[in-house]
Amino acid sequence: MDPKLVTAFVLFDIAIVVAAARLAGRLCRRIGQPAVIGEIAAGVALGPSLLGLLPGDLDTLLFPPPVRPYLSVIAQLGLALFMFIVGLEIDTSLIRGRARTAGAVAAGSMLLPFALGAAVALVVYPLHTTAAGHPVPMIAFVLFLGVAMSITAMPVLARILTERGMQRTPIGVLAMACAAIDDVLGWSLLAVVVALAAGGDLAGVARILALTAAFAVVAFLLLRPLLARMVGWYSRVGRLTPDMLALVLVGLLLGAVVTEAIGVHAIFGAFVFGAIMPRRGAAGLTREILERLEQVSLLLLLPVFFVVAGLQVDIAAIGVAGLWQVGLILVAAIVGKIGGAVVAARTQRMPRRQSTALGVLMNTRGLTEIVILQVGVQLGILDPGLFTIMVIMALVTTAMTGPLLRVVYPDRILKRELAAADSAEAGDIEAYTVLVAVPDERAAELAELATHLAGHEAPARVVLCRLPAAPVELEVASGVGGDLALIASVGAELRGLARELESAGRVSCSVIVRFSMDPAQDLAALAETLGADVVLAGPGPDGDARTRYASPLPRPAGSVGVRVRLGVGSGRSTTVAIADGAAGGRTALRVGAQVALARGGDLVIGCTDNRRAARQAAAAVESLRGRGLTVVAANQDAARVADVLVTSDADGLPNGLAERATVFCVQPDDADRDDELEQSLARIRVDTAGQRRS
């Protein structure tokens, strides 16, 4: 075939593959399945399993033999990037504090399926003794099938957990910890199997294992400390530079070259290089690396790998006679994984429902299984028939995870556990609660204002929360390692802020940090779970200042919403509360009194021309003066000189005030709408020290 025609075919095939993978992935997500199921199925459909059944041998026409080697090279590059990401996402911090349980479950979920897989291998070995035209060593065949049966796909598992919100529950965290251990054990065992298959005699196997061990020692003891310097480099620059990314790419590719030369396949070098990347203080670095690599890997390179694998899958060739092998392998894989995990979890005294859910989660195989099977084909261990059967097993076991999980761990149970997780994060106490959505900038100032609204009531608490928008849903490799590291970094920042507020003798503070697909909705749900009395947040969407303040703050009925625009002033200041005679004005007076007390400043009550508002302002002055607070009455023009303005009318902001003063825009709760002025102000009690109690 003419080289120009080959180039055109390669580009055309890649376009077809990417489009088919995206369409099939979207379809699967619509029916509640991970997108990777659709992407793998699309690769299979483009091969002889579907296109090959149509007239004209469309699979050969679309992917002619001269083009396939070029697609295979692209697929290998995608595999190297994917395995680097898998290694990068291995987070040993998930195991801390739960090593015994996670270790037991991981061992059980590997030993039983490994044993059953080895037993199945002995049964089917006579039917698959000559793969790629040469005899397959029985020991390599048996061990390979055992490893292939016992693997768990951590990236797909992470996506299933995050889609249901289970990554915040104890069972979700434990499942990730078990999958991390499974990954390390599984890839280590596979390296041994590859050495046995590629080494030939005993001396060859020993040489490959010795060189692999030496590579691992050099990587972890010498390269890892050098890579740790990237954290300081990243901190100085403040972003991931092209030079940093180039260093990462060169490292993972050279690691792949070394292990390929050793004889244990290129994917192991890329995996090890990902595993030795820095973890401590590297949340931002890790996240940016994942964001750069995952998009090109998942959208462009891995779909090509699915097709390269799919071209070797021919479901029709199995025939009726081969159905018993499909059934046998499915039973061994499912019973081994679920049964092994459940039994191990029960020995650790885990409840039956949680143990079963853990077993179902560990049965997820997905793309990781396809990678291992492709290695088996390249080594000549699997023939096309057995490869096809194992691909079917990978698809079925992954597809059944979501529906089966909803049966054994229904939404009502999950909702209860999520509520319990929220309570545990925030501290399960009955108290006057201020929930503050902490921004990325000027976080300390907004958090301090939250303590002003909570006052000195005992008990009272401030809950600092940050709900960053969830990362792009990358369906194959979830980036969960970087996401968890980012969450840990943000959590550490907010916990430090909470400790500062508590040490200042303000109020009890707790922290909640999590990713959110809909931060507004999740903030309202969190406020309802905590029973928040006040929900505090910064300005709304960008645009006109009045629009930003007027935008409704998500919160449950019965709580006060307060949007704040931080000004330039600090310390003792003049607080102006605008009374308009309505529920918003009464709430503004109450919030204004709280802020004035906390700041030790004067409270100025400004009223509109409404006669009712004027009467209320005069009554408020007398009521609060009688309890020791310095209060004066003025007209609404007092807002022009305010350091702090509290109002329910965002449209009434004087020009320029929004940039100079701190502005509270209050949104009253339902109870305030029925209150009289005295009822509203009765919630503010001032003692002789000038402290407020609610």
C-alpha positions as CSV (number, residue, x, y, z in Angstrom):
1,M,0.0,0.0,0.0
2,D,1.2,3.5,-0.9
3,P,2.7,5.3,2.2
4,K,0.4,8.3,1.5
5,L,-2.6,6.1,1.5
6,V,-1.5,4.4,4.7
7,T,-1.2,7.8,6.4
8,A,-4.6,8.8,5.1
9,F,-6.1,5.5,6.4
10,V,-4.5,5.9,9.8
11,L,-5.9,9.4,10.3
12,F,-9.3,8.4,9.0
13,D,-9.4,5.3,11.2
14,I,-8.5,7.4,14.3
15,A,-11.3,9.8,13.5
16,I,-13.8,6.9,13.2
17,V,-12.5,5.3,16.4
18,V,-12.8,8.5,18.5
19,A,-16.3,9.2,17.3
20,A,-17.5,5.7,17.8
21,A,-16.0,5.5,21.3
22,R,-17.6,8.8,22.4
23,L,-21.0,7.9,21.0
24,A,-20.9,4.4,22.6
25,G,-19.6,5.9,25.9
26,R,-22.5,8.4,26.0
27,L,-25.0,5.7,25.3
28,C,-23.7,3.6,28.2
29,R,-23.8,6.5,30.6
30,R,-27.4,7.1,29.7
31,I,-28.3,3.6,30.8
32,G,-26.3,3.9,34.0
33,Q,-23.2,2.1,32.9
34,P,-19.5,3.4,33.0
35,A,-18.6,4.9,29.7
36,V,-15.6,2.6,29.4
37,I,-18.1,-0.3,28.8
38,G,-19.3,1.4,25.7
39,E,-15.9,2.4,24.5
40,I,-14.6,-1.2,24.8
41,A,-17.8,-2.5,23.1
42,A,-17.3,0.0,20.3
43,G,-13.8,-1.4,19.8
44,V,-15.2,-4.9,19.6
45,A,-18.0,-3.8,17.3
46,L,-15.5,-2.3,14.8
47,G,-13.8,-5.7,14.5
48,P,-15.0,-9.1,13.1
49,S,-17.6,-9.4,15.9
50,L,-19.9,-6.9,14.1
51,L,-18.4,-5.3,11.0
52,G,-16.9,-8.7,10.0
53,L,-20.4,-10.2,9.8
54,L,-21.6,-7.6,7.3
55,P,-21.1,-8.1,3.6
56,G,-17.8,-7.0,2.1
57,D,-15.6,-7.7,5.2
58,L,-16.0,-4.1,6.4
59,D,-13.6,-4.6,9.3
60,T,-10.7,-5.4,6.9
61,L,-11.8,-2.7,4.5
62,L,-11.9,-0.1,7.3
63,F,-8.7,-1.4,9.0
64,P,-6.5,-2.9,6.3
65,P,-3.6,-5.1,7.5
66,P,-0.9,-2.6,6.4
67,V,-2.5,0.1,8.6
68,R,-2.8,-2.0,11.8
69,P,0.8,-1.9,12.9
70,Y,0.7,1.9,13.0
71,L,-2.5,1.7,15.0
72,S,-0.8,-0.7,17.4
73,V,2.0,1.7,18.0
74,I,-0.5,4.4,18.9
75,A,-2.3,2.0,21.1
76,Q,1.0,1.2,23.0
77,L,1.6,4.9,23.6
78,G,-1.9,5.2,25.0
79,L,-1.3,2.1,27.2
80,A,1.9,3.7,28.5
81,L,0.2,6.9,29.5
82,F,-2.7,5.0,31.0
83,M,-0.4,2.8,33.2
84,F,1.5,5.9,34.3
85,I,-1.8,7.4,35.4
86,V,-2.7,4.2,37.3
87,G,0.6,4.3,39.1
88,L,0.2,8.0,39.9
89,E,-3.2,7.3,41.4
90,I,-1.9,4.7,43.8
91,D,-2.3,6.5,47.1
92,T,-1.1,4.7,50.2
93,S,-2.7,7.2,52.4
94,L,-6.0,5.5,51.7
95,I,-4.7,2.4,53.5
96,R,-3.6,4.2,56.7
97,G,-5.8,3.4,59.6
98,R,-7.5,0.6,57.8
99,A,-4.5,-1.6,56.8
100,R,-5.7,-4.7,58.6
101,T,-9.2,-4.8,57.1
102,A,-8.1,-3.6,53.7
103,G,-5.3,-6.1,53.6
104,A,-7.5,-9.0,54.6
105,V,-10.2,-8.1,52.0
106,A,-7.7,-7.4,49.3
107,A,-6.0,-10.8,50.0
108,G,-9.4,-12.6,50.0
109,S,-10.5,-10.9,46.8
110,M,-7.3,-12.1,45.1
111,L,-6.6,-15.5,46.5
112,L,-10.0,-17.1,45.8
113,P,-10.4,-15.9,42.2
114,F,-6.7,-16.7,41.6
115,A,-7.3,-20.3,42.8
116,L,-10.5,-20.7,40.8
117,G,-8.9,-19.1,37.7
118,A,-6.0,-21.6,38.0
119,A,-8.5,-24.4,38.3
120,V,-10.4,-23.3,35.2
121,A,-7.1,-22.9,33.4
122,L,-6.3,-26.6,34.0
123,V,-9.7,-27.5,32.5
124,V,-9.5,-25.4,29.4
125,Y,-5.7,-25.8,28.8
126,P,-6.1,-28.7,26.4
127,L,-8.4,-26.7,24.2
128,H,-5.9,-23.7,24.0
129,T,-2.5,-25.4,24.0
130,T,-1.2,-23.7,20.9
131,A,-1.6,-20.0,20.9
132,A,0.0,-18.1,18.0
133,G,1.2,-21.4,16.5
134,H,3.5,-22.5,19.4
135,P,2.9,-24.5,22.6
136,V,2.0,-22.6,25.7
137,P,3.8,-23.5,28.9
138,M,1.2,-24.9,31.3
139,I,2.7,-23.0,34.3
140,A,2.5,-19.6,32.5
141,F,-1.0,-20.4,31.2
142,V,-2.3,-21.3,34.7
143,L,-0.7,-18.4,36.5
144,F,-1.8,-15.9,33.8
145,L,-5.4,-17.0,34.0
146,G,-5.3,-16.8,37.8
147,V,-3.9,-13.2,37.7
148,A,-6.4,-12.2,35.0
149,M,-9.3,-13.5,37.2
150,S,-8.2,-11.7,40.3
151,I,-7.6,-8.2,39.1
152,T,-9.7,-5.2,40.1
153,A,-10.0,-2.0,37.9
154,M,-9.3,0.8,40.3
155,P,-10.0,3.7,37.8
156,V,-13.5,2.3,36.9
157,L,-14.2,1.5,40.5
158,A,-13.4,5.1,41.4
159,R,-15.8,6.4,38.8
160,I,-18.6,4.1,40.0
161,L,-18.1,5.3,43.6
162,T,-18.0,9.0,42.7
163,E,-21.1,8.8,40.5
164,R,-23.1,7.5,43.6
165,G,-21.3,9.7,46.1
166,M,-19.9,6.6,47.9
167,Q,-16.3,7.8,47.9
168,R,-17.2,9.7,51.1
169,T,-18.6,6.7,52.9
170,P,-16.5,4.2,54.9
171,I,-17.3,1.4,52.5
172,G,-16.2,3.5,49.5
173,V,-12.9,4.5,51.1
174,L,-12.3,0.9,52.1
175,A,-13.0,-0.3,48.6
176,M,-10.5,2.1,47.1
177,A,-7.9,1.0,49.7
178,C,-8.5,-2.6,48.8
179,A,-8.3,-1.8,45.0
180,A,-5.0,0.0,45.6
181,I,-3.5,-3.1,47.3
182,D,-5.0,-5.3,44.5
183,D,-3.3,-3.2,41.9
184,V,0.1,-3.5,43.4
185,L,-0.2,-7.2,44.0
186,G,-1.8,-7.9,40.6
187,W,0.8,-6.1,38.6
188,S,3.6,-7.6,40.6
189,L,2.2,-11.1,40.0
190,L,1.8,-10.3,36.3
191,A,5.4,-9.3,36.1
192,V,6.4,-12.7,37.4
193,V,4.1,-14.4,34.9
194,V,5.5,-12.4,32.0
195,A,9.0,-13.3,33.2
196,L,8.0,-17.0,33.1
197,A,6.6,-16.7,29.7
198,A,9.4,-14.7,28.2
199,G,12.3,-16.2,30.0
200,G,12.1,-19.6,28.6
201,D,14.4,-21.7,30.9
202,L,15.0,-21.2,34.6
203,A,18.1,-19.0,34.0
204,G,16.2,-16.7,31.7
205,V,13.3,-16.3,34.2
206,A,15.8,-15.6,37.0
207,R,17.6,-13.0,34.9
208,I,14.4,-11.1,34.0
209,L,13.2,-11.1,37.6
210,A,16.5,-9.9,38.9
211,L,16.7,-7.1,36.4
212,T,13.1,-6.1,37.2
213,A,13.9,-6.0,40.9
214,A,17.0,-3.9,40.2
215,F,14.9,-1.5,38.1
216,A,12.4,-1.1,40.9
217,V,15.1,-0.5,43.5
218,V,16.7,2.2,41.4
219,A,13.4,3.8,40.7
220,F,12.2,4.0,44.3
221,L,15.6,4.7,46.0
222,L,17.3,6.9,43.5
223,L,14.8,8.4,41.1
224,R,12.0,9.0,43.6
225,P,14.0,11.5,45.8
226,L,15.1,13.4,42.6
227,L,11.5,13.6,41.4
228,A,10.5,15.0,44.8
229,R,12.3,18.2,43.9
230,M,9.6,18.9,41.4
231,V,7.3,19.9,44.2
232,G,9.6,22.8,45.1
233,W,10.0,23.7,41.4
234,Y,6.2,23.7,41.0
235,S,5.7,25.8,44.2
236,R,8.2,28.5,42.9
237,V,6.6,28.7,39.5
238,G,3.0,28.2,40.6
239,R,1.9,26.1,37.7
240,L,2.9,23.1,35.6
241,T,5.3,24.3,33.0
242,P,6.0,22.6,29.6
243,D,9.5,21.7,30.9
244,M,7.9,19.9,33.9
245,L,5.5,18.0,31.7
246,A,8.2,17.1,29.3
247,L,10.3,15.7,32.1
248,V,7.4,13.5,33.2
249,L,6.8,12.3,29.6
250,V,10.4,11.5,29.1
251,G,10.6,9.6,32.4
252,L,7.6,7.5,31.8
253,L,8.6,6.6,28.2
254,L,12.2,5.8,29.2
255,G,10.8,3.6,32.1
256,A,8.6,1.8,29.5
257,V,11.7,1.3,27.2
258,V,13.7,-0.2,30.1
259,T,11.1,-2.7,31.1
260,E,10.4,-3.6,27.5
261,A,14.1,-4.3,27.1
262,I,14.2,-6.3,30.3
263,G,11.4,-8.5,28.9
264,V,8.5,-7.7,31.3
265,H,6.5,-5.4,28.9
266,A,6.6,-1.6,28.5
267,I,3.5,-1.0,30.7
268,F,5.4,-1.9,33.9
269,G,8.0,0.8,33.4
270,A,5.3,3.4,32.9
271,F,3.4,2.1,36.0
272,V,6.5,2.2,38.2
273,F,7.3,5.8,37.1
274,G,3.8,6.9,38.1
275,A,4.1,5.1,41.4
276,I,7.4,7.0,42.3
277,M,6.0,10.5,41.5
278,P,6.0,12.7,44.6
279,R,2.9,12.7,46.8
280,R,3.7,14.9,49.8
281,G,2.7,18.5,49.1
282,A,2.2,17.6,45.4
283,A,-1.6,17.8,45.1
284,G,-1.6,20.7,42.7
285,L,1.2,19.3,40.6
286,T,-0.5,15.9,40.4
287,R,-3.8,17.4,39.4
288,E,-2.3,19.5,36.6
289,I,-0.4,16.5,35.3
290,L,-3.5,14.4,35.2
291,E,-5.5,17.1,33.6
292,R,-3.0,17.4,30.8
293,L,-2.4,13.7,30.2
294,E,-5.9,12.2,30.7
295,Q,-7.7,14.2,28.0
296,V,-5.3,13.1,25.2
297,S,-5.0,9.6,26.6
298,L,-8.7,8.9,27.1
299,L,-10.1,10.8,24.1
300,L,-7.5,9.9,21.4
301,L,-5.1,7.1,22.3
302,L,-7.0,4.6,24.4
303,P,-9.9,4.3,21.9
304,V,-7.3,3.2,19.4
305,F,-6.2,0.5,21.9
306,F,-9.8,-0.7,22.2
307,V,-10.0,-1.1,18.5
308,V,-6.7,-2.9,18.3
309,A,-7.9,-5.3,21.0
310,G,-11.4,-5.5,19.3
311,L,-9.9,-6.6,16.0
312,Q,-8.7,-9.8,17.8
313,V,-12.2,-10.5,19.3
314,D,-14.6,-12.6,17.3
315,I,-17.6,-13.5,19.3
316,A,-19.2,-15.6,16.5
317,A,-16.1,-17.8,16.4
318,I,-16.8,-19.1,19.9
319,G,-19.8,-21.0,18.7
320,V,-22.3,-23.0,20.7
321,A,-19.6,-25.4,21.7
322,G,-17.7,-22.7,23.5
323,L,-20.6,-21.3,25.5
324,W,-19.8,-23.7,28.4
325,Q,-16.3,-22.1,28.6
326,V,-17.9,-18.6,28.8
327,G,-20.2,-19.8,31.6
328,L,-17.4,-21.5,33.5
329,I,-15.1,-18.5,33.4
330,L,-17.9,-16.1,34.3
331,V,-18.9,-18.2,37.3
332,A,-15.3,-18.6,38.5
333,A,-14.6,-14.8,38.1
334,I,-17.8,-13.7,39.8
335,V,-17.9,-16.2,42.6
336,G,-14.2,-15.9,43.2
337,K,-14.1,-12.1,43.5
338,I,-17.4,-11.5,45.3
339,G,-17.1,-14.6,47.5
340,G,-13.4,-14.0,48.4
341,A,-14.0,-10.3,49.4
342,V,-17.2,-11.1,51.3
343,V,-15.7,-13.9,53.3
344,A,-12.6,-11.8,54.2
345,A,-14.8,-8.9,55.2
346,R,-16.9,-11.0,57.4
347,T,-13.8,-12.3,59.2
348,Q,-13.1,-8.7,60.0
349,R,-16.6,-8.5,61.6
350,M,-18.0,-6.2,58.9
351,P,-21.8,-6.2,58.6
352,R,-23.3,-8.4,56.0
353,R,-24.6,-5.6,53.8
354,Q,-21.3,-3.7,53.7
355,S,-19.4,-7.0,53.1
356,T,-21.6,-7.8,50.2
357,A,-21.3,-4.3,48.7
358,L,-17.5,-4.5,49.1
359,G,-17.5,-7.8,47.2
360,V,-19.6,-6.4,44.4
361,L,-17.3,-3.4,44.1
362,M,-14.2,-5.6,44.0
363,N,-15.7,-7.5,41.0
364,T,-15.1,-4.5,38.8
365,R,-12.5,-5.2,36.1
366,G,-13.0,-2.9,33.1
367,L,-10.1,-1.5,31.1
368,T,-7.4,-2.9,33.5
369,E,-8.5,-6.4,32.6
370,I,-8.3,-5.6,28.8
371,V,-4.8,-4.4,29.3
372,I,-3.7,-7.6,31.0
373,L,-5.4,-9.7,28.4
374,Q,-3.7,-7.8,25.6
375,V,-0.4,-8.6,27.4
376,G,-1.4,-12.3,27.3
377,V,-2.0,-12.1,23.5
378,Q,1.3,-10.4,22.9
379,L,3.1,-13.1,24.9
380,G,1.3,-15.9,23.0
381,I,-0.4,-17.2,26.1
382,L,-4.0,-16.5,24.9
383,D,-5.3,-17.6,21.6
384,P,-8.1,-15.5,19.9
385,G,-10.9,-17.8,21.2
386,L,-9.8,-17.5,24.9
387,F,-9.1,-13.8,24.5
388,T,-12.6,-13.3,23.3
389,I,-14.1,-15.2,26.2
390,M,-12.0,-13.2,28.7
391,V,-13.1,-9.9,27.1
392,I,-16.7,-11.0,27.5
393,M,-16.0,-11.8,31.2
394,A,-14.5,-8.3,31.7
395,L,-17.4,-6.6,30.1
396,V,-20.1,-8.6,32.0
397,T,-18.4,-8.3,35.5
398,T,-18.0,-4.5,35.0
399,A,-21.5,-4.0,33.7
400,M,-23.1,-5.9,36.5
401,T,-21.4,-3.8,39.3
402,G,-23.7,-0.8,39.1
403,P,-27.1,-2.5,39.0
404,L,-26.0,-5.1,41.6
405,L,-24.7,-2.5,43.9
406,R,-28.0,-0.6,43.9
407,V,-29.7,-3.9,45.0
408,V,-27.3,-4.7,47.9
409,Y,-26.7,-1.1,48.8
410,P,-29.9,0.8,47.9
411,D,-30.2,4.6,47.7
412,R,-32.0,4.8,51.1
413,I,-29.1,3.2,52.9
414,L,-26.6,5.3,51.0
415,K,-28.5,8.5,51.8
416,R,-28.4,7.6,55.5
417,E,-24.7,6.9,55.4
418,L,-24.0,10.2,53.6
419,A,-25.9,12.1,56.2
420,A,-24.0,10.3,58.9
421,A,-20.7,11.2,57.1
422,D,-21.8,14.8,57.0
423,S,-22.6,14.8,60.7
424,A,-19.3,13.1,61.5
425,E,-17.4,15.7,59.5
426,A,-19.0,18.6,61.1
427,G,-19.3,17.3,64.7
428,D,-22.7,15.9,65.7
429,I,-23.8,18.5,68.2
430,E,-26.9,20.5,68.8
431,A,-25.8,24.1,68.4
432,Y,-26.4,27.4,66.7
433,T,-24.8,26.7,63.4
434,V,-23.3,29.0,60.8
435,L,-22.4,27.2,57.6
436,V,-19.9,29.2,55.5
437,A,-19.0,28.5,51.9
438,V,-15.3,29.4,52.1
439,P,-13.9,31.0,48.9
440,D,-10.5,30.5,47.5
441,E,-9.5,34.1,48.2
442,R,-9.8,36.0,51.5
443,A,-11.0,32.8,53.1
444,A,-9.8,33.9,56.6
445,E,-11.9,37.1,56.5
446,L,-15.1,35.4,55.5
447,A,-14.5,32.7,58.1
448,E,-14.0,35.3,60.8
449,L,-17.3,37.0,59.8
450,A,-18.9,33.6,60.3
451,T,-17.7,33.6,63.9
452,H,-19.2,37.1,64.3
453,L,-22.6,35.7,63.3
454,A,-22.2,32.7,65.6
455,G,-21.2,35.0,68.5
456,H,-20.3,33.6,71.9
457,E,-23.3,31.3,72.3
458,A,-22.5,28.0,74.0
459,P,-22.9,25.8,72.2
460,A,-22.3,27.4,68.8
461,R,-20.3,26.2,65.9
462,V,-19.1,27.4,62.5
463,V,-18.8,24.8,59.7
464,L,-16.2,25.8,57.0
465,C,-17.0,24.1,53.7
466,R,-15.6,24.3,50.2
467,L,-17.4,22.6,47.3
468,P,-15.1,23.0,44.3
469,A,-16.6,22.0,41.0
470,A,-16.0,18.3,40.2
471,P,-13.3,17.6,37.7
472,V,-14.2,16.7,34.1
473,E,-15.7,13.2,34.2
474,L,-12.9,11.2,32.6
475,E,-14.6,7.8,32.3
476,V,-11.7,5.4,32.0
477,A,-9.0,6.8,34.3
478,S,-10.8,8.9,36.9
479,G,-7.9,11.0,38.1
480,V,-9.1,10.1,41.6
481,G,-5.6,10.1,43.0
482,G,-5.0,13.7,42.1
483,D,-8.6,14.6,43.2
484,L,-8.1,13.0,46.6
485,A,-4.8,14.8,47.0
486,L,-6.4,18.1,46.2
487,I,-9.2,17.5,48.6
488,A,-6.7,16.6,51.3
489,S,-4.8,19.8,50.6
490,V,-7.9,22.0,50.7
491,G,-9.0,20.2,53.9
492,A,-5.6,20.9,55.5
493,E,-5.9,24.6,54.6
494,L,-9.4,24.9,56.1
495,R,-8.5,22.8,59.2
496,G,-5.6,25.2,59.9
497,L,-8.0,28.1,59.6
498,A,-10.5,26.4,61.9
499,R,-7.7,25.9,64.5
500,E,-6.9,29.6,64.4
501,L,-10.5,30.6,65.0
502,E,-10.9,28.1,67.8
503,S,-7.6,29.2,69.5
504,A,-8.8,32.8,69.4
505,G,-11.6,31.7,71.7
506,R,-14.4,32.3,69.2
507,V,-16.5,29.2,68.5
508,S,-16.2,25.5,67.7
509,C,-15.2,25.0,64.1
510,S,-15.3,22.0,61.8
511,V,-14.5,21.4,58.1
512,I,-16.3,19.8,55.2
513,V,-14.5,19.6,51.8
514,R,-15.7,17.6,48.8
515,F,-16.1,17.8,45.0
516,S,-19.5,18.7,43.7
517,M,-21.2,18.5,40.3
518,D,-23.8,21.1,41.5
519,P,-22.2,23.2,44.3
520,A,-25.4,25.3,44.9
521,Q,-27.6,22.2,45.3
522,D,-25.1,20.5,47.5
523,L,-24.7,23.5,49.7
524,A,-28.4,23.6,50.3
525,A,-28.5,19.8,51.1
526,L,-25.5,20.2,53.4
527,A,-27.3,23.1,55.2
528,E,-30.4,21.0,55.7
529,T,-28.3,18.0,57.0
530,L,-26.5,20.2,59.5
531,G,-29.6,22.2,60.5
532,A,-27.8,25.4,59.7
533,D,-29.2,28.6,61.2
534,V,-27.2,30.8,58.9
535,V,-25.7,30.1,55.5
536,L,-22.9,32.5,54.6
537,A,-21.3,32.9,51.2
538,G,-19.5,35.4,49.1
539,P,-21.0,37.2,46.0
540,G,-22.9,35.2,43.4
541,P,-22.0,34.9,39.7
542,D,-20.0,37.7,38.1
543,G,-21.8,40.6,36.6
544,D,-23.4,43.7,37.9
545,A,-22.8,44.1,41.7
546,R,-26.4,44.3,42.5
547,T,-27.1,41.1,40.6
548,R,-24.3,39.3,42.5
549,Y,-25.8,40.3,45.8
550,A,-29.4,39.6,44.8
551,S,-28.7,36.1,43.5
552,P,-30.5,33.7,45.9
553,L,-28.4,31.7,48.3
554,P,-29.3,28.0,48.3
555,R,-30.5,27.0,51.7
556,P,-33.3,25.0,53.4
557,A,-36.4,26.7,54.8
558,G,-35.9,28.1,58.3
559,S,-32.3,29.4,57.8
560,V,-31.0,32.9,57.1
561,G,-29.0,33.4,53.9
562,V,-26.2,36.0,54.0
563,R,-24.2,37.0,51.0
564,V,-21.1,39.0,51.7
565,R,-18.9,41.3,49.6
566,L,-15.7,41.9,51.6
567,G,-14.5,45.5,51.7
568,V,-11.2,47.1,52.5
569,G,-11.9,48.1,56.1
570,S,-11.0,46.1,59.2
571,G,-11.1,46.4,63.0
572,R,-13.6,48.6,64.9
573,S,-16.0,50.0,62.4
574,T,-19.4,51.6,61.9
575,T,-22.1,49.1,61.0
576,V,-25.2,50.4,59.3
577,A,-28.3,48.1,59.2
578,I,-31.1,49.2,56.8
579,A,-34.6,48.7,58.2
580,D,-37.3,48.7,55.6
581,G,-40.2,47.6,57.7
582,A,-40.4,44.1,56.1
583,A,-39.0,40.7,57.2
584,G,-35.7,41.5,55.4
585,G,-35.3,44.7,57.4
586,R,-35.9,42.9,60.7
587,T,-33.3,40.2,59.8
588,A,-30.9,43.0,58.8
589,L,-31.2,44.6,62.2
590,R,-30.5,41.3,63.9
591,V,-27.5,40.5,61.7
592,G,-26.2,44.1,62.0
593,A,-26.4,43.9,65.8
594,Q,-24.4,40.7,65.8
595,V,-21.7,42.1,63.6
596,A,-21.4,45.4,65.6
597,L,-21.1,43.4,68.8
598,A,-18.3,41.2,67.4
599,R,-16.4,44.1,66.0
600,G,-16.9,46.4,69.0
601,G,-18.2,49.2,66.8
602,D,-21.3,51.3,66.7
603,L,-24.6,50.2,65.1
604,V,-26.4,52.8,63.0
605,I,-29.9,51.9,62.0
606,G,-30.9,53.5,58.8
607,C,-34.5,53.5,57.7
608,T,-36.4,54.1,54.5
609,D,-39.1,56.8,54.1
610,N,-41.6,54.2,55.1
611,R,-43.3,55.4,58.4
612,R,-43.5,51.8,59.7
613,A,-39.8,51.4,59.1
614,A,-39.1,54.7,61.0
615,R,-41.2,53.5,64.0
616,Q,-39.4,50.2,63.9
617,A,-36.0,51.9,63.8
618,A,-36.8,54.0,66.8
619,A,-38.1,51.0,68.7
620,A,-34.9,49.0,67.8
621,V,-32.7,51.8,69.0
622,E,-34.3,51.9,72.4
623,S,-34.5,48.1,72.7
624,L,-30.8,47.6,71.9
625,R,-29.6,50.6,73.9
626,G,-31.3,49.2,76.9
627,R,-29.2,46.2,76.7
628,G,-25.9,47.9,76.5
629,L,-25.2,48.3,72.7
630,T,-24.2,51.6,71.3
631,V,-26.9,52.4,68.7
632,V,-28.0,55.5,66.8
633,A,-30.8,56.1,64.3
634,A,-30.3,57.8,61.0
635,N,-31.8,58.0,57.6
636,Q,-30.9,55.7,54.8
637,D,-28.1,58.1,53.6
638,A,-26.0,56.8,56.5
639,A,-25.2,53.8,54.3
640,R,-22.9,56.1,52.2
641,V,-20.4,56.3,55.0
642,A,-20.7,52.7,56.4
643,D,-17.8,50.5,56.9
644,V,-20.2,47.6,57.2
645,L,-23.6,47.6,55.6
646,V,-26.3,45.1,56.3
647,T,-29.4,45.2,54.0
648,S,-31.9,43.0,52.3
649,D,-32.2,45.3,49.3
650,A,-29.3,44.8,46.9
651,D,-30.8,47.4,44.5
652,G,-30.4,50.1,47.1
653,L,-26.6,50.0,47.3
654,P,-25.0,53.5,47.0
655,N,-22.6,53.8,44.1
656,G,-19.1,52.8,44.9
657,L,-20.0,51.3,48.3
658,A,-19.7,47.7,47.1
659,E,-16.0,48.2,46.4
660,R,-15.2,50.1,49.7
661,A,-17.3,48.6,52.5
662,T,-18.1,45.1,53.6
663,V,-21.7,44.5,52.5
664,F,-24.0,41.8,53.9
665,C,-27.1,41.1,51.8
666,V,-29.5,39.1,54.0
667,Q,-32.2,36.8,52.8
668,P,-34.7,36.2,55.7
669,D,-35.9,32.7,56.7
670,D,-39.6,31.8,56.7
671,A,-39.9,32.2,60.4
672,D,-38.7,35.8,60.3
673,R,-41.5,36.7,57.9
674,D,-44.0,36.2,60.7
675,D,-41.9,37.8,63.5
676,E,-42.6,41.2,65.0
677,L,-39.6,43.5,65.6
678,E,-39.3,42.6,69.3
679,Q,-39.4,38.9,68.5
680,S,-36.6,39.3,66.0
681,L,-34.4,41.5,68.3
682,A,-35.2,39.3,71.3
683,R,-32.8,36.8,69.7
684,I,-30.0,39.3,70.4
685,R,-29.1,39.4,74.1
686,V,-26.2,41.6,75.3
687,D,-24.5,41.1,78.6
688,T,-22.5,43.7,80.5
689,A,-19.3,42.7,78.6
690,G,-21.0,43.6,75.4
691,Q,-21.3,40.0,74.2
692,R,-24.2,38.7,72.3
693,R,-26.0,35.4,72.9
694,S,-28.6,34.0,70.5
